[in-house]
């Protein structure tokens, strides 16, 4: 077994059972891509078994902190089965489910979503890439399903020195699917959609937006970075339940025409008239500034932008982008209006995001109550040992 020996003092994070070992922490040792290595402290004490990543700044990702543990097919079958079983703890109200959430489930670099009878997996680290066939078999065994599509085309693969890979890994079938989420239906294409095909992490926030729309009877709604219109469908569903769709104005903006076409299709899929919502193929920043110049206001605004800061190194530039977006949104928010603003950037912590939104409000001359904090749905867990799992942060701000 190959050994990684750490520099003095660099063992503390592993002793806290944090799974990452950075290149700068290693004194000597190495291995092949994805190979299991023994990690030892500077004085030779065992710390963890880990997968070696020779091309990544995260040079090793821990599999286990038990010296007696064997890292073999049985180990991965057990980890996968435990993660799938854990999803039974949550009332998800959907047949779209995150089954494996990387480090939080003890499988660093592996993301697996289930859409009905189809699994979609992303193998994003050298370790899970090396064990791909074993993990694929374990996933089918734990779920009883027969179809597994691979979407290993995220940017994280490049940092691991891995090429993008997509296609059927087990079985075959249609890539165009429809799932149930709460009381509505949404479609996706696992071959071409973002991530694994859809953003399951916003499931509960969409439900909350539907509840707010019903309670507050929003008349003017603006959904920015709407993608395939999940928050738009939620708003219409909430207004419909309150009997308040007549006269409501819903504007959804995205720069992807295919996403907007699917968003329009979602209206029909859920029994809504196409005339009940307007979809703009446009730049969000430019649209917000134009609406401000036109003196328009909205009762509810959703800001759900893409990832601006994948790491802490990008935080300063991302903070400026988030602040500008939120400043414009505050200017458009009517008194008593609701702003649902999000950051999915791992490099922007919850405290920093709060400060960014507060600063945006001050610059816009707007004060508001932070009535709720939102986050990823519970099948995207954050664990005690891996707080970095809290990547999605959201605030509900009600303008005074």
C-alpha positions as CSV (number, residue, x, y, z in Angstrom):
1,X,0.0,0.0,0.0
2,X,1.4,3.4,-1.0
3,X,1.7,6.0,1.7
4,X,1.2,9.8,1.9
5,X,3.1,11.4,4.7
6,X,1.8,14.8,5.8
7,X,3.8,17.8,7.0
8,X,3.9,18.5,10.7
9,X,0.6,20.1,11.9
10,X,-1.3,19.2,8.8
11,X,-3.1,16.2,10.4
12,X,-5.7,18.2,12.3
13,X,-8.3,18.4,9.6
14,X,-8.2,14.6,9.1
15,X,-8.4,14.1,12.9
16,X,-11.7,16.1,12.7
17,X,-12.7,13.7,9.9
18,X,-12.7,16.3,7.2
19,X,-12.1,14.3,3.9
20,X,-9.8,16.6,2.0
21,X,-6.0,16.7,1.9
22,X,-4.5,19.5,-0.1
23,X,-1.3,19.3,-2.1
24,X,0.5,21.8,0.3
25,X,-0.1,19.5,3.3
26,X,1.8,16.5,1.8
27,X,5.5,16.0,2.7
28,X,6.1,13.0,0.5
29,X,4.4,10.1,-1.2
30,X,2.0,9.6,-4.1
31,X,0.2,7.1,-6.2
32,X,-1.7,6.5,-9.4
33,X,-4.9,8.4,-10.3
34,X,-7.7,7.1,-8.0
35,X,-5.4,4.6,-6.2
36,X,-6.2,4.0,-2.5
37,X,-3.3,5.3,-0.4
38,X,-2.6,5.3,3.4
39,X,-2.3,8.7,4.9
40,X,-0.1,9.2,7.9
41,X,0.9,12.1,10.1
42,X,4.4,13.4,10.2
43,X,5.2,11.0,13.0
44,X,3.8,8.0,11.1
45,X,0.4,7.5,12.8
46,X,-2.5,6.3,10.6
47,X,-5.0,9.0,9.7
48,X,-7.1,7.7,6.8
49,X,-7.5,5.6,3.6
50,X,-8.0,8.0,0.7
51,X,-8.1,8.2,-3.1
52,X,-5.1,9.9,-4.6
53,X,-5.6,12.6,-7.3
54,X,-2.3,13.5,-8.9
55,X,-3.6,16.4,-10.9
56,X,-5.9,18.1,-8.3
57,X,-5.1,20.7,-5.6
58,X,-7.2,18.4,-3.4
59,X,-4.5,15.7,-3.7
60,X,-6.4,13.1,-1.7
61,X,-10.0,12.5,-0.6
62,X,-10.7,10.2,2.4
63,X,-12.7,7.0,2.0
64,X,-12.4,5.9,5.7
65,X,-10.8,6.9,9.0
66,X,-10.8,3.3,10.2
67,X,-7.4,1.6,9.9
68,X,-9.1,-1.8,9.7
69,X,-11.4,-0.9,6.9
70,X,-10.8,-2.6,3.5
71,X,-11.5,-0.3,0.5
72,X,-13.0,-2.8,-1.9
73,X,-16.2,-3.6,-3.8
74,X,-18.0,-4.5,-0.6
75,X,-17.1,-1.2,1.0
76,X,-18.6,0.8,-1.9
77,X,-21.7,-1.4,-2.0
78,X,-22.2,-0.7,1.7
79,X,-21.7,3.1,1.2
80,X,-24.2,3.3,-1.7
81,X,-26.8,1.2,0.1
82,X,-26.5,3.4,3.2
83,X,-27.0,6.6,1.2
84,X,-30.0,5.2,-0.7
85,X,-31.6,4.0,2.6
86,X,-31.0,7.4,4.2
87,X,-33.2,9.1,1.6
88,X,-36.1,7.4,3.3
89,X,-35.7,9.7,6.2
90,X,-37.0,12.7,4.2
91,X,-40.5,13.5,3.0
92,X,-39.4,14.7,-0.5
93,X,-42.7,14.8,-2.3
94,X,-41.0,14.1,-5.6
95,X,-39.8,11.2,-7.7
96,X,-36.7,13.3,-8.5
97,X,-34.2,12.6,-5.7
98,X,-30.5,13.2,-5.0
99,X,-29.4,9.7,-3.9
100,X,-25.6,10.3,-3.5
101,X,-24.3,13.7,-2.5
102,X,-20.5,13.3,-2.6
103,X,-18.6,13.8,0.6
104,X,-21.8,14.0,2.7
105,X,-22.4,10.3,1.9
106,X,-18.8,9.2,2.2
107,X,-18.3,9.0,-1.5
108,X,-16.2,12.1,-2.5
109,X,-16.7,13.2,-6.1
110,X,-19.9,11.1,-6.8
111,X,-23.2,12.7,-7.5
112,X,-26.2,10.5,-8.3
113,X,-29.8,11.7,-9.0
114,X,-32.8,9.5,-9.5
115,X,-35.5,10.6,-12.0
116,X,-38.3,8.0,-11.8
117,X,-36.8,4.8,-13.1
118,X,-33.6,6.4,-14.4
119,X,-30.4,7.1,-12.5
120,X,-28.0,9.9,-13.6
121,X,-24.4,9.9,-12.2
122,X,-21.5,12.3,-12.2
123,X,-18.1,10.9,-11.5
124,X,-16.1,14.0,-10.7
125,X,-12.9,12.7,-8.9
126,X,-10.2,10.3,-9.7
127,X,-11.2,8.0,-6.9
128,X,-14.8,7.4,-8.0
129,X,-13.6,7.2,-11.6
130,X,-11.3,4.3,-10.8
131,X,-14.2,2.5,-9.1
132,X,-16.9,3.5,-11.6
133,X,-17.9,0.0,-12.7
134,X,-18.2,-1.2,-9.1
135,X,-20.2,1.9,-8.1
136,X,-22.5,1.5,-11.1
137,X,-23.3,-2.1,-10.1
138,X,-23.8,-1.1,-6.5
139,X,-26.3,1.7,-7.6
140,X,-28.4,-0.7,-9.6
141,X,-28.4,-3.3,-6.8
142,X,-29.4,-0.7,-4.1
143,X,-32.2,0.8,-6.1
144,X,-33.5,-2.2,-8.1
145,X,-33.3,0.0,-11.3
146,X,-31.8,-1.0,-14.6
147,X,-30.9,2.3,-16.3
148,X,-27.9,4.5,-15.4
149,X,-26.9,7.5,-17.5
150,X,-23.5,9.2,-17.0
151,X,-23.1,13.0,-17.0
152,X,-19.4,13.3,-16.2
153,X,-19.0,16.5,-18.1
154,X,-18.7,19.1,-15.3
155,X,-15.7,21.4,-15.0
156,X,-14.5,19.5,-11.9
157,X,-13.4,16.7,-14.1
158,X,-10.8,18.9,-15.7
159,X,-9.2,19.7,-12.4
160,X,-8.8,16.0,-11.8
161,X,-7.2,15.5,-15.2
162,X,-10.2,13.5,-16.4
163,X,-11.9,14.0,-19.8
164,X,-15.6,14.5,-20.1
165,X,-17.7,11.4,-20.5
166,X,-21.5,11.1,-21.2
167,X,-23.8,8.4,-22.3
168,X,-25.6,5.3,-21.0
169,X,-23.4,3.4,-18.4
170,X,-26.0,0.7,-17.7
171,X,-29.1,0.0,-19.8
172,X,-30.6,2.4,-22.3
173,X,-33.7,4.3,-23.0
174,X,-35.2,7.7,-23.5
175,X,-33.3,10.7,-22.0
176,X,-36.4,12.9,-22.1
177,X,-38.2,12.4,-18.8
178,X,-41.1,13.9,-16.7
179,X,-41.0,13.9,-12.9
180,X,-43.5,14.9,-10.3
181,X,-42.6,17.6,-7.8
182,X,-45.1,18.4,-5.1
183,X,-48.5,18.8,-7.0
184,X,-47.0,19.8,-10.4
185,X,-45.0,18.1,-13.1
186,X,-41.7,19.1,-14.7
187,X,-39.7,17.7,-17.6
188,X,-36.0,17.4,-18.3
189,X,-33.5,15.8,-20.6
190,X,-30.7,14.0,-18.7
191,X,-28.4,14.2,-21.7
192,X,-28.6,17.9,-22.3
193,X,-29.9,19.6,-19.1
194,X,-27.7,21.4,-16.6
195,X,-25.9,19.2,-14.0
196,X,-27.7,15.8,-14.1
197,X,-30.6,17.4,-16.0
198,X,-32.4,19.4,-13.4
199,X,-31.9,21.4,-10.2
200,X,-33.4,19.2,-7.5
201,X,-31.8,21.3,-4.8
202,X,-34.4,24.1,-5.1
203,X,-37.3,21.7,-4.7
204,X,-38.3,23.0,-1.2
205,X,-37.7,26.7,-2.1
206,X,-40.1,26.3,-5.1
207,X,-42.7,24.9,-2.8
208,X,-42.2,27.8,-0.4
209,X,-42.6,30.3,-3.2
210,X,-45.9,28.6,-4.2
211,X,-47.1,29.0,-0.6
212,X,-46.1,32.7,-0.5
213,X,-47.8,33.4,-3.8
214,X,-51.0,31.9,-2.5
215,X,-50.8,33.7,0.8
216,X,-49.7,37.1,-0.6
217,X,-51.5,36.9,-3.9
218,X,-48.6,38.4,-5.9
219,X,-49.8,40.4,-8.9
220,X,-46.4,41.1,-10.5
221,X,-43.7,38.4,-10.4
222,X,-40.2,38.5,-11.8
223,X,-38.2,35.3,-12.1
224,X,-34.6,35.9,-13.0
225,X,-32.3,33.2,-14.3
226,X,-35.4,31.1,-14.6
227,X,-33.9,28.2,-16.5
228,X,-36.8,25.8,-17.2
229,X,-39.3,27.8,-15.2
230,X,-39.6,25.9,-11.9
231,X,-40.2,29.0,-9.8
232,X,-42.7,30.3,-12.5
233,X,-44.7,27.1,-12.3
234,X,-44.6,27.3,-8.5
235,X,-45.9,30.9,-8.6
236,X,-48.8,30.0,-10.9
237,X,-49.6,27.0,-8.9
238,X,-49.8,29.1,-5.7
239,X,-51.9,31.8,-7.3
240,X,-54.2,29.2,-8.8
241,X,-54.8,27.6,-5.4
242,X,-55.8,31.0,-4.1
243,X,-58.0,31.8,-7.1
244,X,-55.8,34.7,-8.0
245,X,-54.3,34.1,-11.4
246,X,-56.6,36.6,-13.2
247,X,-54.6,39.7,-14.0
248,X,-51.4,38.4,-12.6
249,X,-48.2,39.4,-14.5
250,X,-45.3,36.9,-14.5
251,X,-42.1,37.6,-16.3
252,X,-39.3,35.0,-16.5
253,X,-35.8,35.8,-17.9
254,X,-33.0,33.6,-19.1
255,X,-30.3,33.8,-21.8
256,X,-30.9,30.2,-22.9
257,X,-33.6,29.9,-25.6
258,X,-33.9,26.0,-25.2
259,X,-34.5,26.5,-21.5
260,X,-37.2,29.0,-22.1
261,X,-38.9,26.8,-24.6
262,X,-39.0,24.0,-22.0
263,X,-40.3,26.6,-19.5
264,X,-43.2,27.5,-21.8
265,X,-43.9,23.8,-22.2
266,X,-44.1,23.4,-18.5
267,X,-47.1,25.8,-18.4
268,X,-49.1,23.5,-20.7
269,X,-47.8,20.4,-18.8
270,X,-49.4,21.8,-15.7
271,X,-52.6,23.1,-17.2
272,X,-51.7,26.8,-17.4
273,X,-52.4,29.1,-20.4
274,X,-49.3,30.3,-22.3
275,X,-50.7,33.8,-22.0
276,X,-50.3,33.7,-18.2
277,X,-46.6,34.2,-18.3
278,X,-44.0,36.1,-20.4
279,X,-40.6,34.6,-21.2
280,X,-37.7,36.9,-22.2
281,X,-34.6,35.6,-23.9
282,X,-32.3,38.3,-22.5
283,X,-29.4,39.2,-20.2
284,X,-30.7,39.5,-16.7
285,X,-28.5,42.4,-15.6
286,X,-29.5,44.5,-18.6
287,X,-33.1,43.7,-18.1
288,X,-33.1,44.7,-14.5
289,X,-31.5,48.0,-15.3
290,X,-34.1,48.6,-18.1
291,X,-36.9,47.9,-15.7
292,X,-35.5,50.3,-13.2
293,X,-35.3,53.0,-15.9
294,X,-38.9,52.3,-16.9
295,X,-40.0,52.7,-13.3
296,X,-41.5,49.2,-13.0
297,X,-42.0,47.4,-9.7
298,X,-42.8,43.8,-8.7
299,X,-44.4,42.2,-5.7
300,X,-42.1,39.2,-5.9
301,X,-38.6,38.7,-7.4
302,X,-36.6,35.5,-7.6
303,X,-32.8,35.8,-8.1
304,X,-31.3,32.4,-8.7
305,X,-28.1,33.1,-10.6
306,X,-25.5,30.5,-11.7
307,X,-22.4,29.8,-9.6
308,X,-20.2,32.9,-9.5
309,X,-17.6,31.7,-7.1
310,X,-16.7,28.0,-7.3
311,X,-13.9,28.5,-4.7
312,X,-13.0,31.1,-2.1
313,X,-10.4,32.5,-4.5
314,X,-13.2,33.8,-6.7
315,X,-15.2,35.3,-3.8
316,X,-14.3,39.0,-4.2
317,X,-15.3,39.2,-7.9
318,X,-18.4,37.1,-7.2
319,X,-19.4,39.4,-4.3
320,X,-19.5,42.4,-6.7
321,X,-21.7,40.5,-9.2
322,X,-24.1,39.3,-6.5
323,X,-24.3,42.8,-5.0
324,X,-25.1,44.5,-8.3
325,X,-27.9,42.0,-9.1
326,X,-29.4,42.4,-5.6
327,X,-29.1,46.2,-5.7
328,X,-31.1,46.4,-9.0
329,X,-33.7,43.9,-7.6
330,X,-34.2,46.0,-4.5
331,X,-34.9,49.0,-6.6
332,X,-37.6,47.1,-8.4
333,X,-39.2,45.6,-5.3
334,X,-42.5,47.2,-4.3
335,X,-43.1,48.1,-0.6
336,X,-44.2,44.8,1.1
337,X,-42.7,42.9,-1.8
338,X,-40.7,39.6,-1.4
339,X,-37.2,39.1,-2.7
340,X,-36.0,35.4,-2.8
341,X,-32.3,35.7,-3.5
342,X,-29.9,32.8,-3.7
343,X,-26.2,31.9,-4.1
344,X,-25.1,28.5,-5.1
345,X,-21.4,29.4,-4.9
346,X,-19.3,27.3,-2.6
347,X,-16.9,30.1,-2.2
348,X,-19.5,32.4,-0.8
349,X,-20.4,31.5,2.8
350,X,-23.8,32.2,4.4
351,X,-22.5,35.1,6.5
352,X,-20.8,36.8,3.5
353,X,-23.9,36.3,1.4
354,X,-26.0,38.0,4.1
355,X,-23.5,40.9,4.1
356,X,-23.6,41.2,0.3
357,X,-27.4,41.4,0.3
358,X,-27.4,43.9,3.1
359,X,-24.9,46.1,1.3
360,X,-27.0,45.9,-1.8
361,X,-30.1,47.1,0.1
362,X,-28.2,50.0,1.6
363,X,-26.9,51.1,-1.8
364,X,-30.4,50.9,-3.2
365,X,-31.8,52.9,-0.3
366,X,-34.1,50.0,0.7
367,X,-34.5,48.4,4.1
368,X,-36.3,45.0,4.6
369,X,-37.0,42.2,7.0
370,X,-35.1,38.9,6.5
371,X,-38.0,36.6,7.2
372,X,-36.6,33.3,6.2
373,X,-33.3,31.5,5.3
374,X,-33.5,28.9,2.6
375,X,-31.2,26.1,1.5
376,X,-30.9,23.0,-0.5
377,X,-33.5,20.3,-0.1
378,X,-32.7,17.6,2.6
379,X,-31.6,15.0,0.1
380,X,-28.6,17.3,-0.5
381,X,-27.3,17.0,3.1
382,X,-24.7,19.0,4.9
383,X,-22.9,16.9,7.5
384,X,-21.2,17.9,10.7
385,X,-17.8,16.7,9.3
386,X,-18.2,18.5,6.0
387,X,-19.7,22.0,6.4
388,X,-18.6,22.9,2.8
389,X,-21.7,20.9,1.8
390,X,-23.8,24.0,2.5
391,X,-23.3,25.5,-1.0
392,X,-26.8,26.8,-1.6
393,X,-27.8,29.8,0.5
394,X,-31.1,31.7,0.2
395,X,-32.8,34.7,1.9
396,X,-36.4,35.8,1.8
397,X,-36.4,39.6,2.2
398,X,-39.6,41.6,2.6
399,X,-39.2,45.3,1.7
400,X,-40.3,47.7,4.5
